[in-house]
Amino acid sequence: MIGKKIIEEKDITVSDVKNILTKRKKEGELSYEQKLSYDYSAEFGGLTVTRARELVDGLMKIEGLDSPTAVQIADNLPVDRDDLMVILEKRRKGLEDADIKKVLDLVAKAQK
C-alpha cells in the first residue's frame, strides 16, 4: 500500500462491489483479494446495482436507520422480523413496529 491514499470512504452494497470489480476485471487482472471479493459478490450479490441503490435510498428515509445498517439490510435481504432483528441487534435504539414493517416491505419490493 505504499504510495496509495484513501480518497473517499462510503458504504456500498455487495452489488456495487461486483459492479466495480467487473469493470476492473475488464481492464486487467485482479489481485488475489479482489478475486476473492469478486467471487463472493458474484455469489451473494442478490440484487442488481440499481435495485440495491434504490433499496438503500428508501431505507435511509426511515428515521433511525444509518447508512451502514441500510447497506447491511440490502446485502442480507431479511425476509422476516427475526432476520431483521439480527441485523439491528447491535444498534442502540430499536425501530418501531411500523418502521420494521416498512423495512420488510421495501426489501420485498426490491426482490420482485
N, C-alpha and C positions, 0 to 999 in steps of 0.2 A: 504494500500500500504506500510505498514511498512515492512522493510527488503527487498524490491524489488527495483531494479535499472534498468534503461534503458541501455541495452547492445548495441542496434543498432537501428537506425531510417532509414526508407526508405519508399518511396511511393509505395503502392501496389494497385492493382485493386480490385474491389468487388469480382471478380472471385477468386483471391488469398485468400481473406478473407474467402470465402466459403470453399476453399480447406483446409486452416489451421484449421478452426473450425470443419470441418467434421472429420479431424484426431483427434482433441482434444475430440470430442464427443464420439469417439470410446474408448478413454482412460478413460472417466468418465463423470460425469455430468457437464454441462456447467453452468457458473454463469448467473445471470439474464441478465447482459449486453452482455455476449457472446451469450445467446439465442436470444436476440433482434437483434444482429448483424448477427447471423446465419440466422434467418428468413428473414431479409432484403436482405442478399446476395443470399439466395435461390430464392427469388422472382425477384430480379433485376440484378443478375449476368448474363448478356446476352450472354457472350462468354465463351468458355472453357478456362481454365487456359493457355493452350498452345497458343491459338489464341490471347488471351488478351496480353500475354507477347510479342508475335510476333508483334502485332499492336503497343504496346508501343515502342518496339525497332525500328520499322520502323518510327514512329513519331519522335523519338529522333534524327533521321538522318536529319530531316528538320530543317534548320537553323532558330533560333528564338523560337523554342519550348523547354521548360524545362520539367523536369520530372513530377512535379505536374500537369502541363497542359496536358501532354501526357496521364497521368493516368485518368484525368478527361474526356478527349475525349474518351478513351477506355471504361470508365464506362457509359458514356451517349450516345455514338454512334450517333452523329449528322448525319442526313440524307441530309441536305441541308445547303447552305451558312448561312441562318438566324440562324439555330440551332447552327452552329459552332461559329458564331459571339457572341452569348450569352455567350458561354464558354470563348471566347477570349477577351471580352469587358473590363475586369479588367487589362489586360496586358498593359504595357506602349507602346509597339510597336505593330503595326498590322502586318499581314502577307501579302505578295504579292499575287495577284490573282492566280498565278501559284502554290504557296505553299498551298493556300486554296484548290485548285483542287486536289493536291497531298494528302492532309489530307483526303478529302472526298472519294477519290479513295481507299486509304488504309482502311478506315472504311468499305466501301462497300465490298472490297475484304475479309476482316476479317469475315464478316457476311455470306459469301457463304459457 
